[in-house]
Amino acid sequence: MNMATADAIVVGAGVMGASIALELSRAGFTCVVVDRGRAPGDGSTSASSGIVRFNYPTPDGVALSWESSARWDAWEDHLGLVPDQGLATVDRCGMAFLDVPIFPRDRMVALLTQAGIPVEEWGPGDLRAAYPGIDAGRHYPPKPVHSEAFLAEPRGELGAVYTPGAGYVGDPRLAVANLAEAGARQGVRFLLGHKVTGLRQVGTDWRVTLDDGQVLEAAVVVNAAGPWSSSVNRLAGVGDDFTVEVRPLRQEVHHLVAPAALGERFPILADADLGIYVRPDAAGHLLVGGTEPECDPLEWLDDPDESDPRPTQPRFEEQVWRAARRFPELAVPNRARGLAGVYDAASDWTPVYDRVDADGFFVAMATSGNQFKNAPSVGSLMATLIQEVLAGHDHDADPVRFEATYTGGCVDLGAFSRKRARNTATSGTVFG
C-alpha cells in the first residue's frame, strides 16, 4: 500500500480549505489538501457572489465578519506575499439592507454599533439618491411572482441600514488561488483531481483513501468539502451527534445589464423585502441572487453532483422579476443568463466550525452562501480550535474563544458548535 503521511489532511480546496491549510501550516503542521477539482476554488467557491458584509443576527457572526473585512483590507500582509497571479481585491461599494421584520433595524444597528462598524440609517429619500430609479415601496413578505399578490400596490415606503465598508470580491477564484499560493510556499501540498473514497480511523490516526488507490495518513482531518461535506462525514462514520441538519442546496445567480440610471457602480442592495439581493458587476451589469423567501420552494439535493450548472427559466423569473419590481427600468431578457451553484447550508443558516465525536476529526461545514467573506478568519479560528483540542481542551464543555487580532474583538466558537441549540435569531435566509 502506497501511503503518504502528514500532520493534517484538509478535504476541500475551496476558499475555506485553502485558508485552513495556510493557517495550519503557519502553526507548524505539515498539510495535504485533497480536492476533486482541477484547481483550487473549482467547486462552490467559483459560484460565489463574493459579497463582504457585516449584517449577521448574532454578535459572534458580526464580530467574525468585521475581523475578516480587516484581513481583506490587509490582504497582501495576510498572505505574506505578492501572488504571481495578482491580488484579489474588494470593491468597497457599500451595502444597503432594506428594512424587514425578520431582521429589525434597531437590532441590526445595535449589533453593528457594538462591534464598532460604521453604519448609517437611511430613509426612502436616501435610497432614491443612492439608487436612481428605485421603487422604495414596501412589499413584505415576498410573494410568488406569478401570483396576483405580487402585483399589489406597496404598503408604504422602506428605509435601510447602510454600511459603507461593505463590498464584494469580484474574482473569488483569484482569492482562493492567492491562499493556495501562500499555502504552497509554506509547504502545503495540493492533491487535485482526486476524490476521497475511504476515510477510517486506525488507532490515533486517520487513513484517507483516494480514487487512484493512494492512501494518506494523518492525526488530523479537516472536512471543508463544501456541498460534499455531509458525504465526507458519512464516509468517516461521524456526524450523528449534530443537532443541526446540513444539506446541499442548489442556487442560481443571474446576470443582467443594469438600468442606465444606476450607472456602473452602486451599493449592493440586500432586499429581503422582495426576496433578492442585487450586486454591481463589471461594465454596467449587475448580479441578482435570491434570499430563499418562504414563498419559493428550496431545491435541496441528495447528491451535489446531480446539480445542473445551467440557470433555469423558473428560477430566473422568480429572481429577476423581483429585481424588475424594485428597479422598474430593468430590462428583463427572454432567456436566463447566469450560473448555478450548490450551497452547503445548515437548517439555521449558521456554519459549523467544530470538532466531531471522533478524535482528530474537525469540520468547517455549512459555509456556502454567506461565509465566503469570513474565509480569512476561518483559517485562523480553525487552527486555534484544532490546537486547543489536541492540547486537551474540552471544547464541548468550555467553547474555545478566538481572539480577533486585527479588530480586537473576541468570537465565542460555541456559536458555531455542531451541538448548538438552533439559532433562534436567524433570519431564516442566506443572510444568516
VENCORDA-V207206 format. One record per residue. N is the residue number from 1. RES is the residue in one small letter. SS is DSSP state (helix for helix, strand for strand, loop for the rest). Layout:
# VENCORDA-V207206
n,res,ss
N,RES,SS
N,RES,SS
This chain:
# VENCORDA-V207206
n,res,ss
1,m,loop
2,n,loop
3,m,strand
4,a,strand
5,t,strand
6,a,loop
7,d,loop
8,a,strand
9,i,strand
10,v,strand
11,v,strand
12,g,loop
13,a,loop
14,g,loop
15,v,helix
16,m,helix
17,g,helix
18,a,helix
19,s,helix
20,i,helix
21,a,helix
22,l,helix
23,e,helix
24,l,helix
25,s,helix
26,r,helix
27,a,loop
28,g,loop
29,f,loop
30,t,loop
31,c,strand
32,v,strand
33,v,strand
34,v,strand
35,d,strand
36,r,loop
37,g,loop
38,r,loop
39,a,loop
40,p,loop
41,g,loop
42,d,loop
43,g,loop
44,s,helix
45,t,helix
46,s,helix
47,a,helix
48,s,loop
49,s,loop
50,g,loop
51,i,strand
52,v,strand
53,r,loop
54,f,loop
55,n,loop
56,y,loop
57,p,loop
58,t,loop
59,p,helix
60,d,helix
61,g,helix
62,v,helix
63,a,helix
64,l,helix
65,s,helix
66,w,helix
67,e,helix
68,s,helix
69,s,helix
70,a,helix
71,r,helix
72,w,helix
73,d,helix
74,a,loop
75,w,helix
76,e,helix
77,d,helix
78,h,helix
79,l,helix
80,g,loop
81,l,loop
82,v,loop
83,p,loop
84,d,loop
85,q,loop
86,g,loop
87,l,loop
88,a,loop
89,t,loop
90,v,strand
91,d,strand
92,r,loop
93,c,loop
94,g,loop
95,m,strand
96,a,strand
97,f,strand
98,l,strand
99,d,loop
100,v,strand
101,p,loop
102,i,loop
103,f,strand
104,p,loop
105,r,helix
106,d,helix
107,r,helix
108,m,helix
109,v,helix
110,a,helix
111,l,helix
112,l,helix
113,t,helix
114,q,helix
115,a,loop
116,g,loop
117,i,loop
118,p,loop
119,v,loop
120,e,strand
121,e,strand
122,w,strand
123,g,loop
124,p,helix
125,g,helix
126,d,helix
127,l,helix
128,r,helix
129,a,helix
130,a,helix
131,y,loop
132,p,loop
133,g,loop
134,i,strand
135,d,loop
136,a,loop
137,g,strand
138,r,loop
139,h,loop
140,y,loop
141,p,loop
142,p,loop
143,k,loop
144,p,loop
145,v,loop
146,h,loop
147,s,loop
148,e,helix
149,a,helix
150,f,helix
151,l,helix
152,a,loop
153,e,loop
154,p,loop
155,r,loop
156,g,loop
157,e,strand
158,l,loop
159,g,loop
160,a,strand
161,v,strand
162,y,strand
163,t,strand
164,p,loop
165,g,loop
166,a,loop
167,g,strand
168,y,strand
169,v,strand
170,g,loop
171,d,loop
172,p,helix
173,r,helix
174,l,helix
175,a,helix
176,v,helix
177,a,helix
178,n,helix
179,l,helix
180,a,helix
181,e,helix
182,a,helix
183,g,helix
184,a,helix
185,r,helix
186,q,loop
187,g,loop
188,v,loop
189,r,strand
190,f,strand
191,l,strand
192,l,strand
193,g,loop
194,h,loop
195,k,loop
196,v,strand
197,t,strand
198,g,strand
199,l,strand
200,r,strand
201,q,strand
202,v,strand
203,g,loop
204,t,loop
205,d,strand
206,w,strand
207,r,strand
208,v,strand
209,t,strand
210,l,strand
211,d,loop
212,d,loop
213,g,loop
214,q,loop
215,v,strand
216,l,strand
217,e,strand
218,a,strand
219,a,loop
220,v,strand
221,v,strand
222,v,strand
223,n,strand
224,a,loop
225,a,loop
226,g,helix
227,p,helix
228,w,helix
229,s,helix
230,s,helix
231,s,helix
232,v,helix
233,n,helix
234,r,helix
235,l,helix
236,a,helix
237,g,loop
238,v,loop
239,g,loop
240,d,loop
241,d,loop
242,f,loop
243,t,loop
244,v,loop
245,e,loop
246,v,strand
247,r,strand
248,p,strand
249,l,strand
250,r,strand
251,q,strand
252,e,strand
253,v,strand
254,h,strand
255,h,strand
256,l,strand
257,v,strand
258,a,loop
259,p,loop
260,a,helix
261,a,helix
262,l,helix
263,g,loop
264,e,loop
265,r,loop
266,f,loop
267,p,loop
268,i,strand
269,l,strand
270,a,strand
271,d,strand
272,a,loop
273,d,loop
274,l,loop
275,g,loop
276,i,strand
277,y,strand
278,v,strand
279,r,strand
280,p,strand
281,d,strand
282,a,loop
283,a,loop
284,g,loop
285,h,strand
286,l,strand
287,l,strand
288,v,strand
289,g,strand
290,g,strand
291,t,loop
292,e,loop
293,p,loop
294,e,loop
295,c,loop
296,d,loop
297,p,loop
298,l,loop
299,e,strand
300,w,strand
301,l,strand
302,d,loop
303,d,loop
304,p,helix
305,d,helix
306,e,helix
307,s,loop
308,d,loop
309,p,loop
310,r,loop
311,p,loop
312,t,loop
313,q,helix
314,p,helix
315,r,helix
316,f,helix
317,e,helix
318,e,helix
319,q,helix
320,v,helix
321,w,helix
322,r,helix
323,a,helix
324,a,helix
325,r,helix
326,r,helix
327,f,strand
328,p,loop
329,e,loop
330,l,loop
331,a,loop
332,v,loop
333,p,loop
334,n,loop
335,r,loop
336,a,loop
337,r,loop
338,g,strand
339,l,strand
340,a,strand
341,g,strand
342,v,strand
343,y,strand
344,d,strand
345,a,strand
346,a,strand
347,s,loop
348,d,loop
349,w,loop
350,t,loop
351,p,loop
352,v,strand
353,y,strand
354,d,strand
355,r,strand
356,v,loop
357,d,loop
358,a,loop
359,d,loop
360,g,loop
361,f,strand
362,f,strand
363,v,strand
364,a,strand
365,m,strand
366,a,loop
367,t,loop
368,s,loop
369,g,loop
370,n,loop
371,q,loop
372,f,helix
373,k,helix
374,n,helix
375,a,helix
376,p,helix
377,s,helix
378,v,helix
379,g,helix
380,s,helix
381,l,helix
382,m,helix
383,a,helix
384,t,helix
385,l,helix
386,i,helix
387,q,helix
388,e,helix
389,v,helix
390,l,helix
391,a,loop
392,g,loop
393,h,loop
394,d,loop
395,h,loop
396,d,loop
397,a,loop
398,d,loop
399,p,loop
400,v,loop
401,r,strand
402,f,strand
403,e,strand
404,a,loop
405,t,loop
406,y,loop
407,t,loop
408,g,loop
409,g,loop
410,c,strand
411,v,strand
412,d,strand
413,l,helix
414,g,helix
415,a,helix
416,f,helix
417,s,loop
418,r,loop
419,k,loop
420,r,loop
421,a,loop
422,r,loop
423,n,loop
424,t,loop
425,a,loop
426,t,loop
427,s,loop
428,g,loop
429,t,loop
430,v,loop
431,f,loop
432,g,loop
